Amino acid sequence: MTTATEPQPLQTAELPTTPCSVVWSRGHAYVLEGFRARWVGRDDRGRPHAISGAEMQRRGWTLTRTA
C-alpha cells in the first residue's frame, strides 16, 4: 500500500539521456552508461545488473530514492 507522501514511479516521463544520470528502481540505483545506452546497477545480491531503457520504463523508476 502506498501513501500520498511516497513518491510514485514515473511511468510516462522520459528517462534521462545524459551519461552518468542516476535513477532509482525497486530500491536500487542505476547509472546510465553513455557509450552503451544501458542502465547499470546491482541486484539484491550485489551482483552487477544491466538493463535497457525500455526495461527500466516497464519496471518503473524515480529520480529520488524511495524507502
mmJSON file of the N, C-alpha and C atoms, coordinates in Angstrom:
{"data_MODEL":{"atom_site":{
"group_PDB":["ATOM","ATOM","ATOM","ATOM","ATOM","ATOM","ATOM","ATOM","ATOM","ATOM","ATOM","ATOM","ATOM","ATOM","ATOM","ATOM","ATOM","ATOM","ATOM","ATOM","ATOM","ATOM","ATOM","ATOM","ATOM","ATOM","ATOM","ATOM","ATOM","ATOM","ATOM","ATOM","ATOM","ATOM","ATOM","ATOM","ATOM","ATOM","ATOM","ATOM","ATOM","ATOM","ATOM","ATOM","ATOM","ATOM","ATOM","ATOM","ATOM","ATOM","ATOM","ATOM","ATOM","ATOM","ATOM","ATOM","ATOM","ATOM","ATOM","ATOM","ATOM","ATOM","ATOM","ATOM","ATOM","ATOM","ATOM","ATOM","ATOM","ATOM","ATOM","ATOM","ATOM","ATOM","ATOM","ATOM","ATOM","ATOM","ATOM","ATOM","ATOM","ATOM","ATOM","ATOM","ATOM","ATOM","ATOM","ATOM","ATOM","ATOM","ATOM","ATOM","ATOM","ATOM","ATOM","ATOM","ATOM","ATOM","ATOM","ATOM","ATOM","ATOM","ATOM","ATOM","ATOM","ATOM","ATOM","ATOM","ATOM","ATOM","ATOM","ATOM","ATOM","ATOM","ATOM","ATOM","ATOM","ATOM","ATOM","ATOM","ATOM","ATOM","ATOM","ATOM","ATOM","ATOM","ATOM","ATOM","ATOM","ATOM","ATOM","ATOM","ATOM","ATOM","ATOM","ATOM","ATOM","ATOM","ATOM","ATOM","ATOM","ATOM","ATOM","ATOM","ATOM","ATOM","ATOM","ATOM","ATOM","ATOM","ATOM","ATOM","ATOM","ATOM","ATOM","ATOM","ATOM","ATOM","ATOM","ATOM","ATOM","ATOM","ATOM","ATOM","ATOM","ATOM","ATOM","ATOM","ATOM","ATOM","ATOM","ATOM","ATOM","ATOM","ATOM","ATOM","ATOM","ATOM","ATOM","ATOM","ATOM","ATOM","ATOM","ATOM","ATOM","ATOM","ATOM","ATOM","ATOM","ATOM","ATOM","ATOM","ATOM","ATOM","ATOM","ATOM","ATOM","ATOM","ATOM","ATOM","ATOM"],
"id":[1,2,3,4,5,6,7,8,9,10,11,12,13,14,15,16,17,18,19,20,21,22,23,24,25,26,27,28,29,30,31,32,33,34,35,36,37,38,39,40,41,42,43,44,45,46,47,48,49,50,51,52,53,54,55,56,57,58,59,60,61,62,63,64,65,66,67,68,69,70,71,72,73,74,75,76,77,78,79,80,81,82,83,84,85,86,87,88,89,90,91,92,93,94,95,96,97,98,99,100,101,102,103,104,105,106,107,108,109,110,111,112,113,114,115,116,117,118,119,120,121,122,123,124,125,126,127,128,129,130,131,132,133,134,135,136,137,138,139,140,141,142,143,144,145,146,147,148,149,150,151,152,153,154,155,156,157,158,159,160,161,162,163,164,165,166,167,168,169,170,171,172,173,174,175,176,177,178,179,180,181,182,183,184,185,186,187,188,189,190,191,192,193,194,195,196,197,198,199,200,201],
"type_symbol":["N","C","C","N","C","C","N","C","C","N","C","C","N","C","C","N","C","C","N","C","C","N","C","C","N","C","C","N","C","C","N","C","C","N","C","C","N","C","C","N","C","C","N","C","C","N","C","C","N","C","C","N","C","C","N","C","C","N","C","C","N","C","C","N","C","C","N","C","C","N","C","C","N","C","C","N","C","C","N","C","C","N","C","C","N","C","C","N","C","C","N","C","C","N","C","C","N","C","C","N","C","C","N","C","C","N","C","C","N","C","C","N","C","C","N","C","C","N","C","C","N","C","C","N","C","C","N","C","C","N","C","C","N","C","C","N","C","C","N","C","C","N","C","C","N","C","C","N","C","C","N","C","C","N","C","C","N","C","C","N","C","C","N","C","C","N","C","C","N","C","C","N","C","C","N","C","C","N","C","C","N","C","C","N","C","C","N","C","C","N","C","C","N","C","C","N","C","C","N","C","C"],
"label_atom_id":["N","CA","C","N","CA","C","N","CA","C","N","CA","C","N","CA","C","N","CA","C","N","CA","C","N","CA","C","N","CA","C","N","CA","C","N","CA","C","N","CA","C","N","CA","C","N","CA","C","N","CA","C","N","CA","C","N","CA","C","N","CA","C","N","CA","C","N","CA","C","N","CA","C","N","CA","C","N","CA","C","N","CA","C","N","CA","C","N","CA","C","N","CA","C","N","CA","C","N","CA","C","N","CA","C","N","CA","C","N","CA","C","N","CA","C","N","CA","C","N","CA","C","N","CA","C","N","CA","C","N","CA","C","N","CA","C","N","CA","C","N","CA","C","N","CA","C","N","CA","C","N","CA","C","N","CA","C","N","CA","C","N","CA","C","N","CA","C","N","CA","C","N","CA","C","N","CA","C","N","CA","C","N","CA","C","N","CA","C","N","CA","C","N","CA","C","N","CA","C","N","CA","C","N","CA","C","N","CA","C","N","CA","C","N","CA","C","N","CA","C","N","CA","C","N","CA","C","N","CA","C","N","CA","C"],
"label_alt_id":[null,null,null,null,null,null,null,null,null,null,null,null,null,null,null,null,null,null,null,null,null,null,null,null,null,null,null,null,null,null,null,null,null,null,null,null,null,null,null,null,null,null,null,null,null,null,null,null,null,null,null,null,null,null,null,null,null,null,null,null,null,null,null,null,null,null,null,null,null,null,null,null,null,null,null,null,null,null,null,null,null,null,null,null,null,null,null,null,null,null,null,null,null,null,null,null,null,null,null,null,null,null,null,null,null,null,null,null,null,null,null,null,null,null,null,null,null,null,null,null,null,null,null,null,null,null,null,null,null,null,null,null,null,null,null,null,null,null,null,null,null,null,null,null,null,null,null,null,null,null,null,null,null,null,null,null,null,null,null,null,null,null,null,null,null,null,null,null,null,null,null,null,null,null,null,null,null,null,null,null,null,null,null,null,null,null,null,null,null,null,null,null,null,null,null,null,null,null,null,null,null],
"label_comp_id":["MET","MET","MET","THR","THR","THR","THR","THR","THR","ALA","ALA","ALA","THR","THR","THR","GLU","GLU","GLU","PRO","PRO","PRO","GLN","GLN","GLN","PRO","PRO","PRO","LEU","LEU","LEU","GLN","GLN","GLN","THR","THR","THR","ALA","ALA","ALA","GLU","GLU","GLU","LEU","LEU","LEU","PRO","PRO","PRO","THR","THR","THR","THR","THR","THR","PRO","PRO","PRO","CYS","CYS","CYS","SER","SER","SER","VAL","VAL","VAL","VAL","VAL","VAL","TRP","TRP","TRP","SER","SER","SER","ARG","ARG","ARG","GLY","GLY","GLY","HIS","HIS","HIS","ALA","ALA","ALA","TYR","TYR","TYR","VAL","VAL","VAL","LEU","LEU","LEU","GLU","GLU","GLU","GLY","GLY","GLY","PHE","PHE","PHE","ARG","ARG","ARG","ALA","ALA","ALA","ARG","ARG","ARG","TRP","TRP","TRP","VAL","VAL","VAL","GLY","GLY","GLY","ARG","ARG","ARG","ASP","ASP","ASP","ASP","ASP","ASP","ARG","ARG","ARG","GLY","GLY","GLY","ARG","ARG","ARG","PRO","PRO","PRO","HIS","HIS","HIS","ALA","ALA","ALA","ILE","ILE","ILE","SER","SER","SER","GLY","GLY","GLY","ALA","ALA","ALA","GLU","GLU","GLU","MET","MET","MET","GLN","GLN","GLN","ARG","ARG","ARG","ARG","ARG","ARG","GLY","GLY","GLY","TRP","TRP","TRP","THR","THR","THR","LEU","LEU","LEU","THR","THR","THR","ARG","ARG","ARG","THR","THR","THR","ALA","ALA","ALA"],
"label_asym_id":["A","A","A","A","A","A","A","A","A","A","A","A","A","A","A","A","A","A","A","A","A","A","A","A","A","A","A","A","A","A","A","A","A","A","A","A","A","A","A","A","A","A","A","A","A","A","A","A","A","A","A","A","A","A","A","A","A","A","A","A","A","A","A","A","A","A","A","A","A","A","A","A","A","A","A","A","A","A","A","A","A","A","A","A","A","A","A","A","A","A","A","A","A","A","A","A","A","A","A","A","A","A","A","A","A","A","A","A","A","A","A","A","A","A","A","A","A","A","A","A","A","A","A","A","A","A","A","A","A","A","A","A","A","A","A","A","A","A","A","A","A","A","A","A","A","A","A","A","A","A","A","A","A","A","A","A","A","A","A","A","A","A","A","A","A","A","A","A","A","A","A","A","A","A","A","A","A","A","A","A","A","A","A","A","A","A","A","A","A","A","A","A","A","A","A","A","A","A","A","A","A"],
"label_entity_id":["1","1","1","1","1","1","1","1","1","1","1","1","1","1","1","1","1","1","1","1","1","1","1","1","1","1","1","1","1","1","1","1","1","1","1","1","1","1","1","1","1","1","1","1","1","1","1","1","1","1","1","1","1","1","1","1","1","1","1","1","1","1","1","1","1","1","1","1","1","1","1","1","1","1","1","1","1","1","1","1","1","1","1","1","1","1","1","1","1","1","1","1","1","1","1","1","1","1","1","1","1","1","1","1","1","1","1","1","1","1","1","1","1","1","1","1","1","1","1","1","1","1","1","1","1","1","1","1","1","1","1","1","1","1","1","1","1","1","1","1","1","1","1","1","1","1","1","1","1","1","1","1","1","1","1","1","1","1","1","1","1","1","1","1","1","1","1","1","1","1","1","1","1","1","1","1","1","1","1","1","1","1","1","1","1","1","1","1","1","1","1","1","1","1","1","1","1","1","1","1","1"],
"label_seq_id":[1,1,1,2,2,2,3,3,3,4,4,4,5,5,5,6,6,6,7,7,7,8,8,8,9,9,9,10,10,10,11,11,11,12,12,12,13,13,13,14,14,14,15,15,15,16,16,16,17,17,17,18,18,18,19,19,19,20,20,20,21,21,21,22,22,22,23,23,23,24,24,24,25,25,25,26,26,26,27,27,27,28,28,28,29,29,29,30,30,30,31,31,31,32,32,32,33,33,33,34,34,34,35,35,35,36,36,36,37,37,37,38,38,38,39,39,39,40,40,40,41,41,41,42,42,42,43,43,43,44,44,44,45,45,45,46,46,46,47,47,47,48,48,48,49,49,49,50,50,50,51,51,51,52,52,52,53,53,53,54,54,54,55,55,55,56,56,56,57,57,57,58,58,58,59,59,59,60,60,60,61,61,61,62,62,62,63,63,63,64,64,64,65,65,65,66,66,66,67,67,67],
"pdbx_PDB_ins_code":[null,null,null,null,null,null,null,null,null,null,null,null,null,null,null,null,null,null,null,null,null,null,null,null,null,null,null,null,null,null,null,null,null,null,null,null,null,null,null,null,null,null,null,null,null,null,null,null,null,null,null,null,null,null,null,null,null,null,null,null,null,null,null,null,null,null,null,null,null,null,null,null,null,null,null,null,null,null,null,null,null,null,null,null,null,null,null,null,null,null,null,null,null,null,null,null,null,null,null,null,null,null,null,null,null,null,null,null,null,null,null,null,null,null,null,null,null,null,null,null,null,null,null,null,null,null,null,null,null,null,null,null,null,null,null,null,null,null,null,null,null,null,null,null,null,null,null,null,null,null,null,null,null,null,null,null,null,null,null,null,null,null,null,null,null,null,null,null,null,null,null,null,null,null,null,null,null,null,null,null,null,null,null,null,null,null,null,null,null,null,null,null,null,null,null,null,null,null,null,null,null],
"Cartn_x":[0.837,0.0,0.884,0.551,1.32,0.508,1.213,0.54,0.768,0.048,0.154,1.53,2.267,3.572,4.7,4.467,5.507,5.596,6.829,6.961,6.522,5.836,5.383,6.359,6.549,7.418,6.914,7.846,7.492,7.22,5.988,5.638,5.63,5.239,5.102,6.24,7.046,8.145,9.275,10.065,11.208,12.373,13.075,14.293,15.349,16.214,17.305,18.19,18.793,19.648,21.104,21.412,22.777,23.58,24.74,25.568,25.83,25.864,26.082,24.863,23.709,22.476,22.128,21.525,21.17,19.662,19.063,17.649,17.545,16.41,16.155,15.026,15.179,14.145,14.195,13.066,12.954,13.999,14.286,15.207,16.672,17.005,18.402,18.692,19.908,20.347,20.872,20.573,21.072,21.68,22.822,23.54,23.5,23.256,23.233,24.652,24.995,26.275,26.077,26.744,26.539,26.964,28.075,28.592,27.813,27.013,26.226,24.728,24.328,22.916,22.174,22.743,22.087,22.213,21.326,21.309,21.993,22.986,23.787,23.627,23.391,23.265,23.65,23.098,23.361,22.033,22.001,20.788,20.733,19.761,19.587,20.764,21.561,22.72,24.034,23.951,25.139,25.864,25.263,25.899,25.58,26.506,26.235,25.001,24.214,22.979,22.795,22.609,22.408,21.076,20.326,19.043,18.92,18.043,17.815,16.874,16.797,15.878,14.43,14.092,12.718,12.366,13.304,13.062,12.931,13.727,13.623,12.242,11.723,10.376,9.331,9.454,8.494,8.559,9.759,9.94,9.424,9.493,9.166,10.427,10.513,11.716,11.371,12.284,12.155,13.53,13.538,14.792,15.306,14.461,14.858,14.686,15.48,15.418,14.13,13.465,12.276,12.58,11.853,12.098,11.548],
"Cartn_y":[-1.172,0.0,1.237,2.217,3.448,4.568,5.568,6.729,7.921,8.994,10.182,10.838,10.584,11.22,10.453,9.215,8.442,8.835,9.056,9.347,8.141,8.386,7.32,7.174,5.949,5.776,6.604,7.139,7.933,6.984,6.829,5.886,6.538,7.808,8.433,9.392,9.746,10.674,9.977,10.78,10.257,10.001,8.914,8.644,9.689,10.049,10.971,10.38,11.246,10.779,11.194,11.944,12.389,11.242,10.914,9.851,10.143,9.111,9.159,9.649,9.771,10.094,8.943,9.249,8.228,8.216,7.024,6.833,5.671,5.575,4.513,3.643,2.34,1.388,0.202,-0.104,-1.233,-1.19,0.025,0.185,0.187,0.18,0.146,1.326,1.857,2.946,2.362,3.047,2.664,3.89,3.696,4.766,4.5,5.55,5.407,5.387,4.302,4.204,4.83,5.918,6.657,5.927,5.212,4.584,3.334,2.769,1.576,1.818,2.97,3.32,2.232,1.842,0.883,1.381,0.902,1.274,0.183,0.565,-0.393,-0.144,-1.222,-1.143,-2.476,-2.774,-4.047,-4.695,-6.02,-6.739,-6.888,-7.639,-7.812,-8.507,-9.224,-9.93,-9.187,-7.973,-7.167,-7.451,-8.258,-8.573,-7.486,-7.204,-6.211,-6.623,-5.611,-5.856,-4.723,-5.051,-4.049,-4.294,-3.208,-3.313,-2.193,-2.394,-1.395,-0.304,0.773,1.853,1.396,0.532,0.023,-0.807,-1.63,-2.428,-1.526,-0.474,0.472,1.121,1.472,2.052,1.065,-0.208,-1.231,-1.445,-1.423,-1.649,-0.49,0.718,1.925,2.492,3.811,4.448,5.8,6.335,7.683,8.334,9.659,10.377,10.427,10.055,10.071,8.686,8.402,7.108,7.019,5.87,5.634,4.586,4.635,3.694,2.332],
"Cartn_z":[0.0,0.0,0.0,-0.813,-0.853,-0.233,0.229,0.796,-0.112,0.157,-0.679,-0.579,0.493,0.661,-0.01,-0.425,-1.092,-2.554,-3.069,-4.496,-5.323,-6.387,-7.27,-8.428,-8.952,-10.118,-11.286,-12.059,-13.229,-14.384,-14.754,-15.805,-17.185,-17.274,-18.581,-18.894,-17.899,-18.132,-18.884,-19.549,-20.29,-19.34,-19.552,-18.797,-19.142,-18.199,-18.522,-19.619,-20.409,-21.502,-21.33,-20.294,-20.043,-19.427,-20.005,-19.391,-17.919,-17.125,-15.681,-14.914,-15.561,-14.851,-13.926,-12.781,-11.802,-11.621,-11.665,-11.338,-10.356,-9.7,-8.732,-9.236,-9.084,-9.469,-8.519,-7.919,-7.0,-5.882,-5.393,-4.276,-4.63,-5.912,-6.344,-7.26,-7.142,-8.013,-9.324,-10.419,-11.738,-12.397,-13.066,-13.736,-15.236,-16.017,-17.465,-18.004,-18.685,-19.388,-20.755,-21.005,-22.247,-23.495,-23.428,-24.647,-25.037,-24.139,-24.472,-24.365,-23.84,-23.661,-22.89,-21.758,-20.874,-19.441,-18.589,-17.18,-16.377,-15.573,-14.827,-13.335,-12.595,-11.148,-10.536,-9.363,-8.676,-8.315,-8.346,-7.956,-6.437,-5.936,-4.495,-3.817,-4.589,-4.033,-4.265,-4.797,-5.015,-6.315,-7.183,-8.462,-9.483,-10.399,-11.443,-12.256,-12.624,-13.352,-14.357,-15.622,-16.668,-17.354,-17.602,-18.298,-19.321,-20.27,-21.316,-20.805,-21.559,-21.215,-21.253,-22.205,-22.308,-21.074,-20.61,-19.405,-18.179,-18.114,-16.994,-16.983,-18.144,-18.223,-17.716,-18.086,-17.646,-16.134,-15.563,-14.132,-13.289,-13.835,-13.085,-12.463,-12.342,-11.84,-11.256,-10.454,-9.902,-9.91,-9.762,-9.664,-8.234,-7.286,-5.88,-5.288,-4.273,-3.608,-2.789,-2.856,-2.061,-1.009,0.076,1.172,0.873],
"occupancy":[1.0,1.0,1.0,1.0,1.0,1.0,1.0,1.0,1.0,1.0,1.0,1.0,1.0,1.0,1.0,1.0,1.0,1.0,1.0,1.0,1.0,1.0,1.0,1.0,1.0,1.0,1.0,1.0,1.0,1.0,1.0,1.0,1.0,1.0,1.0,1.0,1.0,1.0,1.0,1.0,1.0,1.0,1.0,1.0,1.0,1.0,1.0,1.0,1.0,1.0,1.0,1.0,1.0,1.0,1.0,1.0,1.0,1.0,1.0,1.0,1.0,1.0,1.0,1.0,1.0,1.0,1.0,1.0,1.0,1.0,1.0,1.0,1.0,1.0,1.0,1.0,1.0,1.0,1.0,1.0,1.0,1.0,1.0,1.0,1.0,1.0,1.0,1.0,1.0,1.0,1.0,1.0,1.0,1.0,1.0,1.0,1.0,1.0,1.0,1.0,1.0,1.0,1.0,1.0,1.0,1.0,1.0,1.0,1.0,1.0,1.0,1.0,1.0,1.0,1.0,1.0,1.0,1.0,1.0,1.0,1.0,1.0,1.0,1.0,1.0,1.0,1.0,1.0,1.0,1.0,1.0,1.0,1.0,1.0,1.0,1.0,1.0,1.0,1.0,1.0,1.0,1.0,1.0,1.0,1.0,1.0,1.0,1.0,1.0,1.0,1.0,1.0,1.0,1.0,1.0,1.0,1.0,1.0,1.0,1.0,1.0,1.0,1.0,1.0,1.0,1.0,1.0,1.0,1.0,1.0,1.0,1.0,1.0,1.0,1.0,1.0,1.0,1.0,1.0,1.0,1.0,1.0,1.0,1.0,1.0,1.0,1.0,1.0,1.0,1.0,1.0,1.0,1.0,1.0,1.0,1.0,1.0,1.0,1.0,1.0,1.0],
"B_iso_or_equiv":[0.0,0.0,0.0,0.0,0.0,0.0,0.0,0.0,0.0,0.0,0.0,0.0,0.0,0.0,0.0,0.0,0.0,0.0,0.0,0.0,0.0,0.0,0.0,0.0,0.0,0.0,0.0,0.0,0.0,0.0,0.0,0.0,0.0,0.0,0.0,0.0,0.0,0.0,0.0,0.0,0.0,0.0,0.0,0.0,0.0,0.0,0.0,0.0,0.0,0.0,0.0,0.0,0.0,0.0,0.0,0.0,0.0,0.0,0.0,0.0,0.0,0.0,0.0,0.0,0.0,0.0,0.0,0.0,0.0,0.0,0.0,0.0,0.0,0.0,0.0,0.0,0.0,0.0,0.0,0.0,0.0,0.0,0.0,0.0,0.0,0.0,0.0,0.0,0.0,0.0,0.0,0.0,0.0,0.0,0.0,0.0,0.0,0.0,0.0,0.0,0.0,0.0,0.0,0.0,0.0,0.0,0.0,0.0,0.0,0.0,0.0,0.0,0.0,0.0,0.0,0.0,0.0,0.0,0.0,0.0,0.0,0.0,0.0,0.0,0.0,0.0,0.0,0.0,0.0,0.0,0.0,0.0,0.0,0.0,0.0,0.0,0.0,0.0,0.0,0.0,0.0,0.0,0.0,0.0,0.0,0.0,0.0,0.0,0.0,0.0,0.0,0.0,0.0,0.0,0.0,0.0,0.0,0.0,0.0,0.0,0.0,0.0,0.0,0.0,0.0,0.0,0.0,0.0,0.0,0.0,0.0,0.0,0.0,0.0,0.0,0.0,0.0,0.0,0.0,0.0,0.0,0.0,0.0,0.0,0.0,0.0,0.0,0.0,0.0,0.0,0.0,0.0,0.0,0.0,0.0,0.0,0.0,0.0,0.0,0.0,0.0],
"pdbx_formal_charge":[null,null,null,null,null,null,null,null,null,null,null,null,null,null,null,null,null,null,null,null,null,null,null,null,null,null,null,null,null,null,null,null,null,null,null,null,null,null,null,null,null,null,null,null,null,null,null,null,null,null,null,null,null,null,null,null,null,null,null,null,null,null,null,null,null,null,null,null,null,null,null,null,null,null,null,null,null,null,null,null,null,null,null,null,null,null,null,null,null,null,null,null,null,null,null,null,null,null,null,null,null,null,null,null,null,null,null,null,null,null,null,null,null,null,null,null,null,null,null,null,null,null,null,null,null,null,null,null,null,null,null,null,null,null,null,null,null,null,null,null,null,null,null,null,null,null,null,null,null,null,null,null,null,null,null,null,null,null,null,null,null,null,null,null,null,null,null,null,null,null,null,null,null,null,null,null,null,null,null,null,null,null,null,null,null,null,null,null,null,null,null,null,null,null,null,null,null,null,null,null,null],
"auth_seq_id":[1,1,1,2,2,2,3,3,3,4,4,4,5,5,5,6,6,6,7,7,7,8,8,8,9,9,9,10,10,10,11,11,11,12,12,12,13,13,13,14,14,14,15,15,15,16,16,16,17,17,17,18,18,18,19,19,19,20,20,20,21,21,21,22,22,22,23,23,23,24,24,24,25,25,25,26,26,26,27,27,27,28,28,28,29,29,29,30,30,30,31,31,31,32,32,32,33,33,33,34,34,34,35,35,35,36,36,36,37,37,37,38,38,38,39,39,39,40,40,40,41,41,41,42,42,42,43,43,43,44,44,44,45,45,45,46,46,46,47,47,47,48,48,48,49,49,49,50,50,50,51,51,51,52,52,52,53,53,53,54,54,54,55,55,55,56,56,56,57,57,57,58,58,58,59,59,59,60,60,60,61,61,61,62,62,62,63,63,63,64,64,64,65,65,65,66,66,66,67,67,67],
"auth_comp_id":["MET","MET","MET","THR","THR","THR","THR","THR","THR","ALA","ALA","ALA","THR","THR","THR","GLU","GLU","GLU","PRO","PRO","PRO","GLN","GLN","GLN","PRO","PRO","PRO","LEU","LEU","LEU","GLN","GLN","GLN","THR","THR","THR","ALA","ALA","ALA","GLU","GLU","GLU","LEU","LEU","LEU","PRO","PRO","PRO","THR","THR","THR","THR","THR","THR","PRO","PRO","PRO","CYS","CYS","CYS","SER","SER","SER","VAL","VAL","VAL","VAL","VAL","VAL","TRP","TRP","TRP","SER","SER","SER","ARG","ARG","ARG","GLY","GLY","GLY","HIS","HIS","HIS","ALA","ALA","ALA","TYR","TYR","TYR","VAL","VAL","VAL","LEU","LEU","LEU","GLU","GLU","GLU","GLY","GLY","GLY","PHE","PHE","PHE","ARG","ARG","ARG","ALA","ALA","ALA","ARG","ARG","ARG","TRP","TRP","TRP","VAL","VAL","VAL","GLY","GLY","GLY","ARG","ARG","ARG","ASP","ASP","ASP","ASP","ASP","ASP","ARG","ARG","ARG","GLY","GLY","GLY","ARG","ARG","ARG","PRO","PRO","PRO","HIS","HIS","HIS","ALA","ALA","ALA","ILE","ILE","ILE","SER","SER","SER","GLY","GLY","GLY","ALA","ALA","ALA","GLU","GLU","GLU","MET","MET","MET","GLN","GLN","GLN","ARG","ARG","ARG","ARG","ARG","ARG","GLY","GLY","GLY","TRP","TRP","TRP","THR","THR","THR","LEU","LEU","LEU","THR","THR","THR","ARG","ARG","ARG","THR","THR","THR","ALA","ALA","ALA"],
"auth_asym_id":["A","A","A","A","A","A","A","A","A","A","A","A","A","A","A","A","A","A","A","A","A","A","A","A","A","A","A","A","A","A","A","A","A","A","A","A","A","A","A","A","A","A","A","A","A","A","A","A","A","A","A","A","A","A","A","A","A","A","A","A","A","A","A","A","A","A","A","A","A","A","A","A","A","A","A","A","A","A","A","A","A","A","A","A","A","A","A","A","A","A","A","A","A","A","A","A","A","A","A","A","A","A","A","A","A","A","A","A","A","A","A","A","A","A","A","A","A","A","A","A","A","A","A","A","A","A","A","A","A","A","A","A","A","A","A","A","A","A","A","A","A","A","A","A","A","A","A","A","A","A","A","A","A","A","A","A","A","A","A","A","A","A","A","A","A","A","A","A","A","A","A","A","A","A","A","A","A","A","A","A","A","A","A","A","A","A","A","A","A","A","A","A","A","A","A","A","A","A","A","A","A"],
"auth_atom_id":["N","CA","C","N","CA","C","N","CA","C","N","CA","C","N","CA","C","N","CA","C","N","CA","C","N","CA","C","N","CA","C","N","CA","C","N","CA","C","N","CA","C","N","CA","C","N","CA","C","N","CA","C","N","CA","C","N","CA","C","N","CA","C","N","CA","C","N","CA","C","N","CA","C","N","CA","C","N","CA","C","N","CA","C","N","CA","C","N","CA","C","N","CA","C","N","CA","C","N","CA","C","N","CA","C","N","CA","C","N","CA","C","N","CA","C","N","CA","C","N","CA","C","N","CA","C","N","CA","C","N","CA","C","N","CA","C","N","CA","C","N","CA","C","N","CA","C","N","CA","C","N","CA","C","N","CA","C","N","CA","C","N","CA","C","N","CA","C","N","CA","C","N","CA","C","N","CA","C","N","CA","C","N","CA","C","N","CA","C","N","CA","C","N","CA","C","N","CA","C","N","CA","C","N","CA","C","N","CA","C","N","CA","C","N","CA","C","N","CA","C","N","CA","C","N","CA","C","N","CA","C","N","CA","C"],
"pdbx_PDB_model_num":[1,1,1,1,1,1,1,1,1,1,1,1,1,1,1,1,1,1,1,1,1,1,1,1,1,1,1,1,1,1,1,1,1,1,1,1,1,1,1,1,1,1,1,1,1,1,1,1,1,1,1,1,1,1,1,1,1,1,1,1,1,1,1,1,1,1,1,1,1,1,1,1,1,1,1,1,1,1,1,1,1,1,1,1,1,1,1,1,1,1,1,1,1,1,1,1,1,1,1,1,1,1,1,1,1,1,1,1,1,1,1,1,1,1,1,1,1,1,1,1,1,1,1,1,1,1,1,1,1,1,1,1,1,1,1,1,1,1,1,1,1,1,1,1,1,1,1,1,1,1,1,1,1,1,1,1,1,1,1,1,1,1,1,1,1,1,1,1,1,1,1,1,1,1,1,1,1,1,1,1,1,1,1,1,1,1,1,1,1,1,1,1,1,1,1,1,1,1,1,1,1]
}}}
